[in-house]
Amino acid sequence: MLGSSSTTLKNLPLKRRLCFLLKLVCFFSSVLIFCEFLIYYVVIFQCRWPDVKGGAHMSEKETSASVLKAIILADTHLLGEIKGHWMDKLRREWQMERSFQTALWLLQPDIVFILGDVFDEGKWSSPQAWADDVRRFQKMFKHSVFTELVVIAGNHDIGFHYEMTTYKVNRFEKVFNFTSGKLITRKGINFVLVNSVAMEGDGCAICRTSEAKLVALSHKLNCSQQKPNPSNKRCSDVEKLPASEPILLQHYPLYRKSDAECTGEDSAPPEEKNIPFNEKYDVLSQEASQKLLWWFQPRLILSGHTHSACEVLHAGKIPEISVPSFSWRNRNNPSFIMGSITPTDFSLQKCFLPFESRVFTIYCAAGALLVILVLAHVQLLTPPFYFAQRLISKHKAV
């Protein structure tokens, strides 16, 4: 059998064999280009910025001037030198880079927020490994001067509370210009950046500094939202900020018992939903959560860490959105949040990235088709038409 097939191959004209080989290469290249490049455009092109109240009645120029377009993602977990295999790094980083660059090109956001755990091994990486991780991050998430990138610290970036040191915090702050209690105001919208790892409440030096900054910022925001009153001495010398209620950005979610109430296709798997969360590990403590709510009375809280989506209401009125992981290493269906935000309102929309299982299915189907074409070409596989014709001929002969 093998001998006859090799003889058949040798008897084929060289030109025909080269032509067939060229067709196979073109077919394989087309599948590769689609699965590794074009698919991101096909999927993200379907995402649309959500409308905010009054947006339908605004002109395009007014909407562009008053609505801030923000992309929010979390938990990229760029692999390090210790746990990261080079093939895994290559695959995951290519996926995230193509998704991010495609989203920037198609959606043109004003600002991008990454809610922590940028790196997987920042909590223990050496200076050389840290520098390499930062270099790769800057290549993957490069952006134009028209888009601002804001990065929040996560436990994998600076360590859990017991691993967190001034050196690691300063190292992260130097690269990303991040400090806990920092206020970013864009188009009259106040964003408060929180180092949630430092909300342990045990009085550690980093925790005390972080909380002091948050308290001072809370005072400024509260004074800015009050009507001018000469008799109010506490606010007389305070720098006035836009009166917009703030949006909190942090890595750890506020306290909740579990993900049992979370719904949606990218929420936690059923077998994980009822597992109780540990305070100060999976979520912030009840005390720290209550402090942030008291200090800021935010209109929206955005967090990461759990790698799954969830939406909860705190105090019956303050929504918190847990943003799922942006990495295919953590999810089959990564996504990011698109937010249209004004000083008084916001609207959020989720944009899913290509499902890895679907990409794998395309590769498997293409591989199977490739095998069939090769077998048919070397005449080891009889085409169905000729097979049926032979059966009919034999039947007539009988």
NUVEXFI-713175 format. One record per residue (C-alpha): residue in three letters; y, z, x. Coordinates in steps of 0.001 Angstrom, whole numbers, m for minus. Each point is the difference from the previous one (the first is absolute). Layout:
<pts>
{aa Ala | c2 Y | c3 Z | c1 X} .
...
</pts>
This chain:
<pts>
{aa Met | c2 0 | c3 0 | c1 0} .
{aa Leu | c2 2453 | c3 1020 | c1 2754} .
{aa Gly | c2 m1019 | c3 m2952 | c1 2111} .
{aa Ser | c2 637 | c3 m2484 | c1 m2799} .
{aa Ser | c2 3439 | c3 1489 | c1 m729} .
{aa Ser | c2 1045 | c3 m210 | c1 3659} .
{aa Thr | c2 m1230 | c3 m3626 | c1 113} .
{aa Thr | c2 2035 | c3 m744 | c1 m3124} .
{aa Leu | c2 3090 | c3 1527 | c1 1608} .
{aa Lys | c2 m468 | c3 m2102 | c1 3156} .
{aa Asn | c2 m418 | c3 m3171 | c1 m2039} .
{aa Leu | c2 3303 | c3 516 | c1 m1785} .
{aa Pro | c2 2773 | c3 m2194 | c1 1434} .
{aa Leu | c2 2342 | c3 1934 | c1 2292} .
{aa Lys | c2 3038 | c3 m1025 | c1 m2029} .
{aa Arg | c2 m1553 | c3 1326 | c1 m3197} .
{aa Arg | c2 m908 | c3 3296 | c1 1631} .
{aa Leu | c2 3509 | c3 453 | c1 1382} .
{aa Cys | c2 1487 | c3 m844 | c1 m3389} .
{aa Phe | c2 m2217 | c3 2578 | c1 m1696} .
{aa Leu | c2 867 | c3 2611 | c1 2646} .
{aa Leu | c2 3698 | c3 m677 | c1 m516} .
{aa Lys | c2 m413 | c3 513 | c1 m3745} .
{aa Leu | c2 m1729 | c3 3330 | c1 593} .
{aa Val | c2 2779 | c3 1122 | c1 2339} .
{aa Cys | c2 2660 | c3 m1002 | c1 m2550} .
{aa Phe | c2 m1865 | c3 1810 | c1 m2762} .
{aa Phe | c2 m398 | c3 3166 | c1 2072} .
{aa Ser | c2 3634 | c3 m136 | c1 1160} .
{aa Ser | c2 1245 | c3 m408 | c1 m3572} .
{aa Val | c2 m1937 | c3 3064 | c1 m1171} .
{aa Leu | c2 1199 | c3 2012 | c1 2992} .
{aa Ile | c2 3667 | c3 m971 | c1 m491} .
{aa Phe | c2 m167 | c3 820 | c1 m3706} .
{aa Cys | c2 m1727 | c3 3384 | c1 413} .
{aa Glu | c2 2056 | c3 1141 | c1 2987} .
{aa Phe | c2 3409 | c3 m1459 | c1 m790} .
{aa Leu | c2 607 | c3 m1844 | c1 m3268} .
{aa Ile | c2 m1675 | c3 2566 | c1 m2250} .
{aa Tyr | c2 2788 | c3 2506 | c1 695} .
{aa Tyr | c2 2592 | c3 m2482 | c1 m1260} .
{aa Val | c2 m2090 | c3 m862 | c1 m3084} .
{aa Val | c2 m420 | c3 3677 | c1 m972} .
{aa Ile | c2 3428 | c3 1444 | c1 889} .
{aa Phe | c2 1803 | c3 m2998 | c1 m1538} .
{aa Gln | c2 m1153 | c3 1321 | c1 m3385} .
{aa Cys | c2 1886 | c3 3298 | c1 473} .
{aa Arg | c2 3407 | c3 325 | c1 m1663} .
{aa Trp | c2 2817 | c3 2506 | c1 377} .
{aa Pro | c2 155 | c3 2238 | c1 m3086} .
{aa Asp | c2 3110 | c3 9 | c1 m2171} .
{aa Val | c2 2119 | c3 3126 | c1 m414} .
{aa Lys | c2 1930 | c3 888 | c1 m3140} .
{aa Gly | c2 2949 | c3 m2270 | c1 m381} .
{aa Gly | c2 m1442 | c3 m2386 | c1 2575} .
{aa Ala | c2 m640 | c3 m2668 | c1 m2601} .
{aa His | c2 3705 | c3 21 | c1 m953} .
{aa Met | c2 1288 | c3 m222 | c1 3576} .
{aa Ser | c2 808 | c3 m3185 | c1 1831} .
{aa Glu | c2 m2059 | c3 m810 | c1 3095} .
{aa Lys | c2 2933 | c3 948 | c1 2239} .
{aa Glu | c2 518 | c3 3356 | c1 m1772} .
{aa Thr | c2 m3713 | c3 800 | c1 159} .
{aa Ser | c2 m155 | c3 m764 | c1 3720} .
{aa Ala | c2 3014 | c3 2217 | c1 638} .
{aa Ser | c2 m1056 | c3 3014 | c1 m2074} .
{aa Val | c2 m3830 | c3 66 | c1 128} .
{aa Leu | c2 m1764 | c3 1126 | c1 3157} .
{aa Lys | c2 m3295 | c3 m1809 | c1 553} .
{aa Ala | c2 m2411 | c3 2342 | c1 1775} .
{aa Ile | c2 m3590 | c3 m413 | c1 1139} .
{aa Ile | c2 m1975 | c3 3233 | c1 387} .
{aa Leu | c2 m3319 | c3 183 | c1 1839} .
{aa Ala | c2 m2028 | c3 2751 | c1 1643} .
{aa Asp | c2 m2839 | c3 912 | c1 2345} .
{aa Thr | c2 m317 | c3 m3032 | c1 2241} .
{aa His | c2 m2112 | c3 2047 | c1 2464} .
{aa Leu | c2 252 | c3 m2306 | c1 3010} .
{aa Leu | c2 m3127 | c3 750 | c1 1992} .
{aa Gly | c2 298 | c3 1630 | c1 3422} .
{aa Glu | c2 m1921 | c3 m202 | c1 3259} .
{aa Ile | c2 m2466 | c3 2789 | c1 m838} .
{aa Lys | c2 m1411 | c3 m833 | c1 m3442} .
{aa Gly | c2 1065 | c3 m3610 | c1 m353} .
{aa His | c2 m2438 | c3 m2805 | c1 848} .
{aa Trp | c2 1818 | c3 m3123 | c1 1213} .
{aa Met | c2 m1542 | c3 m2197 | c1 m2721} .
{aa Asp | c2 1041 | c3 2461 | c1 m2699} .
{aa Lys | c2 3517 | c3 160 | c1 1473} .
{aa Leu | c2 291 | c3 m3771 | c1 159} .
{aa Arg | c2 m1151 | c3 m498 | c1 m3585} .
{aa Arg | c2 2000 | c3 2793 | c1 m1671} .
{aa Glu | c2 3198 | c3 m611 | c1 1914} .
{aa Trp | c2 m90 | c3 m3727 | c1 m698} .
{aa Gln | c2 m458 | c3 703 | c1 m3712} .
{aa Met | c2 2928 | c3 2444 | c1 m122} .
{aa Glu | c2 2248 | c3 m2189 | c1 2135} .
{aa Arg | c2 m591 | c3 m3079 | c1 m2144} .
{aa Ser | c2 507 | c3 1993 | c1 m3210} .
{aa Phe | c2 3216 | c3 1609 | c1 1216} .
{aa Gln | c2 1531 | c3 m3158 | c1 1448} .
{aa Thr | c2 m937 | c3 m2009 | c1 m3093} .
{aa Ala | c2 1523 | c3 2655 | c1 m2288} .
{aa Leu | c2 3235 | c3 m13 | c1 2018} .
{aa Trp | c2 219 | c3 m3802 | c1 m136} .
{aa Leu | c2 m785 | c3 m347 | c1 m3699} .
{aa Leu | c2 1644 | c3 3126 | c1 m1439} .
{aa Gln | c2 3044 | c3 503 | c1 2265} .
{aa Pro | c2 304 | c3 3806 | c1 m431} .
{aa Asp | c2 3130 | c3 1922 | c1 1015} .
{aa Ile | c2 m1980 | c3 2929 | c1 1381} .
{aa Val | c2 m3611 | c3 944 | c1 774} .
{aa Phe | c2 m1306 | c3 3580 | c1 4} .
{aa Ile | c2 m3256 | c3 974 | c1 1727} .
{aa Leu | c2 m1110 | c3 3430 | c1 m1213} .
{aa Gly | c2 m1776 | c3 1354 | c1 3055} .
{aa Asp | c2 m3287 | c3 m271 | c1 1879} .
{aa Val | c2 1245 | c3 m3106 | c1 1725} .
{aa Phe | c2 m2459 | c3 722 | c1 2808} .
{aa Asp | c2 m3522 | c3 1358 | c1 m209} .
{aa Glu | c2 1 | c3 1910 | c1 3291} .
{aa Gly | c2 3650 | c3 969 | c1 518} .
{aa Lys | c2 m993 | c3 3645 | c1 m322} .
{aa Trp | c2 m1901 | c3 m102 | c1 3300} .
{aa Ser | c2 912 | c3 m3273 | c1 1757} .
{aa Ser | c2 1118 | c3 35 | c1 3629} .
{aa Pro | c2 3461 | c3 m1324 | c1 958} .
{aa Gln | c2 m1533 | c3 m3311 | c1 1109} .
{aa Ala | c2 m2092 | c3 m369 | c1 m3176} .
{aa Trp | c2 3036 | c3 930 | c1 m2118} .
{aa Ala | c2 2108 | c3 m2660 | c1 1716} .
{aa Asp | c2 m2727 | c3 m2599 | c1 m639} .
{aa Asp | c2 m274 | c3 1000 | c1 m3677} .
{aa Val | c2 3789 | c3 m210 | c1 m424} .
{aa Arg | c2 74 | c3 m3449 | c1 1623} .
{aa Arg | c2 m2651 | c3 m1285 | c1 m2397} .
{aa Phe | c2 1780 | c3 1539 | c1 m2974} .
{aa Gln | c2 3288 | c3 m1648 | c1 926} .
{aa Lys | c2 m1735 | c3 m3370 | c1 279} .
{aa Met | c2 m1769 | c3 351 | c1 m3350} .
{aa Phe | c2 2966 | c3 1341 | c1 m1934} .
{aa Lys | c2 2811 | c3 m1971 | c1 1596} .
{aa His | c2 2786 | c3 m834 | c1 m2429} .
{aa Ser | c2 3348 | c3 m1757 | c1 m180} .
{aa Val | c2 3368 | c3 1720 | c1 239} .
{aa Phe | c2 340 | c3 m480 | c1 m3766} .
{aa Thr | c2 m2904 | c3 2372 | c1 m714} .
{aa Glu | c2 59 | c3 3676 | c1 975} .
{aa Leu | c2 m3206 | c3 1819 | c1 946} .
{aa Val | c2 m236 | c3 3772 | c1 m587} .
{aa Val | c2 m3082 | c3 1912 | c1 1161} .
{aa Ile | c2 m1022 | c3 3538 | c1 m1067} .
{aa Ala | c2 m2178 | c3 2288 | c1 2138} .
{aa Gly | c2 m3573 | c3 733 | c1 m1080} .
{aa Asn | c2 m2644 | c3 2413 | c1 1228} .
{aa His | c2 m1754 | c3 m2711 | c1 2032} .
{aa Asp | c2 3303 | c3 m837 | c1 1720} .
{aa Ile | c2 975 | c3 3504 | c1 1143} .
{aa Gly | c2 m3110 | c3 2047 | c1 m809} .
{aa Phe | c2 m871 | c3 2418 | c1 m2751} .
{aa His | c2 2128 | c3 3135 | c1 5} .
{aa Tyr | c2 m2236 | c3 1791 | c1 2522} .
{aa Glu | c2 125 | c3 m3083 | c1 2320} .
{aa Met | c2 3689 | c3 m828 | c1 m472} .
{aa Thr | c2 2153 | c3 602 | c1 3082} .
{aa Thr | c2 3656 | c3 m580 | c1 834} .
{aa Tyr | c2 m1079 | c3 m2680 | c1 2474} .
{aa Lys | c2 m1910 | c3 m1998 | c1 m2643} .
{aa Val | c2 2796 | c3 358 | c1 m2563} .
{aa Asn | c2 2665 | c3 m1077 | c1 2502} .
{aa Arg | c2 m2168 | c3 m2908 | c1 1133} .
{aa Phe | c2 m252 | c3 m1253 | c1 m3566} .
{aa Glu | c2 3700 | c3 601 | c1 m729} .
{aa Lys | c2 1051 | c3 m1909 | c1 3096} .
{aa Val | c2 m1921 | c3 m3123 | c1 m1008} .
{aa Phe | c2 742 | c3 23 | c1 m3735} .
{aa Asn | c2 3326 | c3 1852 | c1 m170} .
{aa Phe | c2 m1574 | c3 2422 | c1 m2469} .
{aa Thr | c2 1001 | c3 3604 | c1 m631} .
{aa Ser | c2 m1055 | c3 2225 | c1 m2870} .
{aa Gly | c2 2874 | c3 604 | c1 m2357} .
{aa Lys | c2 1607 | c3 m3316 | c1 867} .
{aa Leu | c2 1921 | c3 m1723 | c1 m2765} .
{aa Ile | c2 112 | c3 m3775 | c1 m331} .
{aa Thr | c2 2494 | c3 m1394 | c1 m2493} .
{aa Arg | c2 m194 | c3 m3683 | c1 m888} .
{aa Lys | c2 1989 | c3 m1619 | c1 m2829} .
{aa Gly | c2 900 | c3 3449 | c1 m1307} .
{aa Ile | c2 m3653 | c3 1133 | c1 m95} .
{aa Asn | c2 m997 | c3 3206 | c1 1814} .
{aa Phe | c2 m3368 | c3 148 | c1 1768} .
{aa Val | c2 m1112 | c3 3316 | c1 1531} .
{aa Leu | c2 m2543 | c3 m233 | c1 2847} .
{aa Val | c2 m2317 | c3 3013 | c1 225} .
{aa Asn | c2 m2339 | c3 988 | c1 2821} .
{aa Ser | c2 m2610 | c3 1404 | c1 m2366} .
{aa Val | c2 m2207 | c3 1129 | c1 2915} .
{aa Ala | c2 2732 | c3 2541 | c1 815} .
{aa Met | c2 m16 | c3 1466 | c1 m3526} .
{aa Glu | c2 m2675 | c3 2550 | c1 924} .
{aa Gly | c2 2239 | c3 2943 | c1 m840} .
{aa Asp | c2 m1214 | c3 2200 | c1 2877} .
{aa Gly | c2 3349 | c3 145 | c1 1831} .
{aa Cys | c2 m1037 | c3 m2110 | c1 3007} .
{aa Ala | c2 2931 | c3 m1325 | c1 2060} .
{aa Ile | c2 m381 | c3 m3591 | c1 m1216} .
{aa Cys | c2 m459 | c3 1211 | c1 m3591} .
{aa Arg | c2 3137 | c3 2172 | c1 123} .
{aa Thr | c2 2128 | c3 m2833 | c1 1388} .
{aa Ser | c2 m1345 | c3 m2467 | c1 m2542} .
{aa Glu | c2 540 | c3 2321 | c1 m2962} .
{aa Ala | c2 3514 | c3 893 | c1 1159} .
{aa Lys | c2 955 | c3 m3685 | c1 39} .
{aa Leu | c2 m1483 | c3 m511 | c1 m3448} .
{aa Val | c2 1882 | c3 3003 | c1 m1425} .
{aa Ala | c2 3306 | c3 m1238 | c1 1494} .
{aa Leu | c2 m594 | c3 m3482 | c1 m1395} .
{aa Ser | c2 m900 | c3 1448 | c1 m3388} .
{aa His | c2 3320 | c3 1836 | c1 m49} .
{aa Lys | c2 1901 | c3 m3220 | c1 764} .
{aa Leu | c2 m1793 | c3 m1951 | c1 m2704} .
{aa Asn | c2 445 | c3 2721 | c1 m2610} .
{aa Cys | c2 3733 | c3 269 | c1 749} .
{aa Ser | c2 358 | c3 m3788 | c1 m171} .
{aa Gln | c2 m1519 | c3 m85 | c1 m3475} .
{aa Gln | c2 2381 | c3 2641 | c1 m1379} .
{aa Lys | c2 3359 | c3 m825 | c1 m1515} .
{aa Pro | c2 2993 | c3 832 | c1 2246} .
{aa Asn | c2 946 | c3 3647 | c1 m494} .
{aa Pro | c2 2680 | c3 1673 | c1 2208} .
{aa Ser | c2 m1399 | c3 3449 | c1 m806} .
{aa Asn | c2 m3410 | c3 m921 | c1 1456} .
{aa Lys | c2 398 | c3 1286 | c1 3565} .
{aa Arg | c2 m3588 | c3 m800 | c1 999} .
{aa Cys | c2 587 | c3 m3747 | c1 m366} .
{aa Ser | c2 3617 | c3 m235 | c1 1126} .
{aa Asp | c2 m749 | c3 m986 | c1 3602} .
{aa Val | c2 m3223 | c3 m1892 | c1 m623} .
{aa Glu | c2 m186 | c3 m3701 | c1 862} .
{aa Lys | c2 m323 | c3 m1930 | c1 m3233} .
{aa Leu | c2 m2989 | c3 m2302 | c1 m430} .
{aa Pro | c2 m738 | c3 m2518 | c1 m2771} .
{aa Ala | c2 m738 | c3 1888 | c1 m3207} .
{aa Ser | c2 m3353 | c3 m1778 | c1 m455} .
{aa Glu | c2 m3014 | c3 2299 | c1 m438} .
{aa Pro | c2 m2139 | c3 m294 | c1 3147} .
{aa Ile | c2 m3378 | c3 m1633 | c1 555} .
{aa Leu | c2 m2364 | c3 2018 | c1 2215} .
{aa Leu | c2 m2097 | c3 m1842 | c1 2595} .
{aa Gln | c2 m2814 | c3 1917 | c1 1704} .
{aa His | c2 m3567 | c3 m293 | c1 1213} .
{aa Tyr | c2 m1802 | c3 2863 | c1 m1753} .
{aa Pro | c2 33 | c3 m35 | c1 m3809} .
{aa Leu | c2 1373 | c3 2982 | c1 m1870} .
{aa Tyr | c2 m2588 | c3 2478 | c1 m1200} .
{aa Arg | c2 m2547 | c3 m1158 | c1 m2557} .
{aa Lys | c2 m3491 | c3 1341 | c1 m621} .
{aa Ser | c2 m1812 | c3 m3303 | c1 536} .
{aa Asp | c2 132 | c3 m3693 | c1 m850} .
{aa Ala | c2 m1836 | c3 611 | c1 m3292} .
{aa Glu | c2 2945 | c3 m1222 | c1 m2097} .
{aa Cys | c2 667 | c3 m3094 | c1 2142} .
{aa Thr | c2 m758 | c3 m3364 | c1 m1556} .
{aa Gly | c2 75 | c3 m3644 | c1 1033} .
{aa Glu | c2 m2193 | c3 m2353 | c1 2001} .
{aa Asp | c2 1297 | c3 1392 | c1 3302} .
{aa Ser | c2 m299 | c3 3681 | c1 m888} .
{aa Ala | c2 m2634 | c3 2145 | c1 1726} .
{aa Pro | c2 m3682 | c3 m876 | c1 m626} .
{aa Pro | c2 m1583 | c3 1923 | c1 m2934} .
{aa Glu | c2 m2150 | c3 2089 | c1 2341} .
{aa Glu | c2 3118 | c3 1242 | c1 1849} .
{aa Lys | c2 2418 | c3 584 | c1 m2872} .
{aa Asn | c2 m1163 | c3 3492 | c1 m910} .
{aa Ile | c2 m194 | c3 1339 | c1 3558} .
{aa Pro | c2 2619 | c3 2796 | c1 221} .
{aa Phe | c2 2840 | c3 m581 | c1 2463} .
{aa Asn | c2 632 | c3 2487 | c1 2787} .
{aa Glu | c2 3584 | c3 1232 | c1 225} .
{aa Lys | c2 1747 | c3 m817 | c1 3310} .
{aa Tyr | c2 m2718 | c3 m2536 | c1 808} .
{aa Asp | c2 m404 | c3 m2457 | c1 m2872} .
{aa Val | c2 3254 | c3 912 | c1 m1759} .
{aa Leu | c2 2981 | c3 2266 | c1 605} .
{aa Ser | c2 m320 | c3 3637 | c1 m1016} .
{aa Gln | c2 1232 | c3 1062 | c1 m3426} .
{aa Glu | c2 2804 | c3 1947 | c1 1665} .
{aa Ala | c2 1212 | c3 m2931 | c1 2129} .
{aa Ser | c2 m234 | c3 m2360 | c1 m2971} .
{aa Gln | c2 2073 | c3 2329 | c1 m2152} .
{aa Lys | c2 2612 | c3 325 | c1 2740} .
{aa Leu | c2 504 | c3 m3772 | c1 243} .
{aa Leu | c2 300 | c3 m300 | c1 m3775} .
{aa Trp | c2 2528 | c3 2872 | c1 m141} .
{aa Trp | c2 2063 | c3 m1225 | c1 2925} .
{aa Phe | c2 342 | c3 m3640 | c1 m984} .
{aa Gln | c2 m907 | c3 m530 | c1 m3671} .
{aa Pro | c2 m1063 | c3 m3533 | c1 999} .
{aa Arg | c2 m289 | c3 m2844 | c1 m2487} .
{aa Leu | c2 m2993 | c3 m1441 | c1 1883} .
{aa Ile | c2 m2431 | c3 1121 | c1 2706} .
{aa Leu | c2 m1951 | c3 m2482 | c1 2137} .
{aa Ser | c2 m2906 | c3 1206 | c1 2157} .
{aa Gly | c2 m3159 | c3 m1224 | c1 1742} .
{aa His | c2 m2839 | c3 1778 | c1 1836} .
{aa Thr | c2 m2792 | c3 m199 | c1 m2615} .
{aa His | c2 m577 | c3 m3758 | c1 544} .
{aa Ser | c2 m286 | c3 m377 | c1 m3794} .
{aa Ala | c2 2536 | c3 m614 | c1 m2736} .
{aa Cys | c2 1121 | c3 2684 | c1 m2410} .
{aa Glu | c2 2917 | c3 685 | c1 m2292} .
{aa Val | c2 800 | c3 3551 | c1 m1110} .
{aa Leu | c2 2906 | c3 1733 | c1 m1734} .
{aa His | c2 1402 | c3 3206 | c1 1461} .
{aa Ala | c2 1766 | c3 2430 | c1 m2318} .
{aa Gly | c2 m687 | c3 m2521 | c1 m2738} .
{aa Lys | c2 2726 | c3 m2395 | c1 1143} .
{aa Ile | c2 m91 | c3 m771 | c1 3740} .
{aa Pro | c2 m2412 | c3 m2854 | c1 841} .
{aa Glu | c2 m1891 | c3 m101 | c1 3272} .
{aa Ile | c2 m1720 | c3 m3177 | c1 1143} .
{aa Ser | c2 m2735 | c3 297 | c1 2610} .
{aa Val | c2 m81 | c3 m3320 | c1 1850} .
{aa Pro | c2 m3505 | c3 m1195 | c1 1037} .
{aa Ser | c2 m888 | c3 m998 | c1 3546} .
{aa Phe | c2 1243 | c3 m3338 | c1 1339} .
{aa Ser | c2 m3097 | c3 m408 | c1 2181} .
{aa Trp | c2 m3236 | c3 m1782 | c1 m973} .
{aa Arg | c2 m1794 | c3 2543 | c1 2152} .
{aa Asn | c2 749 | c3 2591 | c1 m2687} .
{aa Arg | c2 m115 | c3 m2158 | c1 m3124} .
{aa Asn | c2 m1497 | c3 m3223 | c1 m1322} .
{aa Asn | c2 3213 | c3 m573 | c1 m1997} .
{aa Pro | c2 3080 | c3 1086 | c1 1978} .
{aa Ser | c2 3420 | c3 m320 | c1 m1590} .
{aa Phe | c2 3658 | c3 882 | c1 354} .
{aa Ile | c2 2719 | c3 1008 | c1 m2440} .
{aa Met | c2 2960 | c3 m2217 | c1 m838} .
{aa Gly | c2 2980 | c3 1965 | c1 m1259} .
{aa Ser | c2 3230 | c3 m1229 | c1 m1587} .
{aa Ile | c2 2320 | c3 2999 | c1 300} .
{aa Thr | c2 3558 | c3 750 | c1 m1122} .
{aa Pro | c2 2002 | c3 3258 | c1 267} .
{aa Thr | c2 m1059 | c3 930 | c1 m3539} .
{aa Asp | c2 m3332 | c3 m1710 | c1 m602} .
{aa Phe | c2 m3083 | c3 m1485 | c1 1627} .
{aa Ser | c2 m2939 | c3 m2212 | c1 m862} .
{aa Leu | c2 m3220 | c3 m246 | c1 2007} .
{aa Gln | c2 m2660 | c3 m2692 | c1 181} .
{aa Lys | c2 m3217 | c3 m81 | c1 2010} .
{aa Cys | c2 m895 | c3 m3020 | c1 2118} .
{aa Phe | c2 m3677 | c3 m261 | c1 921} .
{aa Leu | c2 m1136 | c3 m1681 | c1 3187} .
{aa Pro | c2 m3111 | c3 m2234 | c1 228} .
{aa Phe | c2 m3211 | c3 1863 | c1 m779} .
{aa Glu | c2 m2144 | c3 81 | c1 3115} .
{aa Ser | c2 m3171 | c3 m402 | c1 m2077} .
{aa Arg | c2 1362 | c3 m3295 | c1 m1368} .
{aa Val | c2 811 | c3 m1269 | c1 3473} .
{aa Phe | c2 m3538 | c3 923 | c1 1089} .
{aa Thr | c2 m1412 | c3 m1827 | c1 m3049} .
{aa Ile | c2 1950 | c3 m3150 | c1 903} .
{aa Tyr | c2 m1371 | c3 128 | c1 3552} .
{aa Cys | c2 m3577 | c3 493 | c1 m1268} .
{aa Ala | c2 295 | c3 m2865 | c1 m2504} .
{aa Ala | c2 1491 | c3 m2273 | c1 2674} .
{aa Gly | c2 m2776 | c3 971 | c1 2429} .
{aa Ala | c2 m2706 | c3 m749 | c1 m2555} .
{aa Leu | c2 1584 | c3 m3371 | c1 m794} .
{aa Leu | c2 218 | c3 m771 | c1 3707} .
{aa Val | c2 m3717 | c3 686 | c1 451} .
{aa Ile | c2 m862 | c3 m2235 | c1 m2976} .
{aa Leu | c2 2129 | c3 m2845 | c1 1346} .
{aa Val | c2 m1628 | c3 222 | c1 3444} .
{aa Leu | c2 m3529 | c3 95 | c1 m1454} .
{aa Ala | c2 762 | c3 m2938 | c1 m2283} .
{aa His | c2 1493 | c3 m1943 | c1 2893} .
{aa Val | c2 m3091 | c3 351 | c1 2193} .
{aa Gln | c2 m2148 | c3 m802 | c1 m3063} .
{aa Leu | c2 m1723 | c3 3377 | c1 m76} .
{aa Leu | c2 1404 | c3 534 | c1 m3472} .
{aa Thr | c2 m610 | c3 m2742 | c1 m2547} .
{aa Pro | c2 3017 | c3 m597 | c1 m2243} .
{aa Pro | c2 m784 | c3 928 | c1 m3675} .
{aa Phe | c2 471 | c3 m3622 | c1 m1214} .
{aa Tyr | c2 m2642 | c3 m1406 | c1 2325} .
{aa Phe | c2 m2295 | c3 2946 | c1 m698} .
{aa Ala | c2 180 | c3 m686 | c1 m3744} .
{aa Gln | c2 m496 | c3 m3737 | c1 600} .
{aa Arg | c2 m3190 | c3 684 | c1 1967} .
{aa Leu | c2 m1356 | c3 2243 | c1 m2740} .
{aa Ile | c2 615 | c3 m2701 | c1 m2628} .
{aa Ser | c2 m1690 | c3 m2648 | c1 2181} .
{aa Lys | c2 m3073 | c3 2194 | c1 480} .
{aa His | c2 m164 | c3 708 | c1 m3743} .
{aa Lys | c2 71 | c3 m3753 | c1 m807} .
{aa Ala | c2 m2665 | c3 m714 | c1 2576} .
{aa Val | c2 m2290 | c3 2521 | c1 m1674} .
</pts>
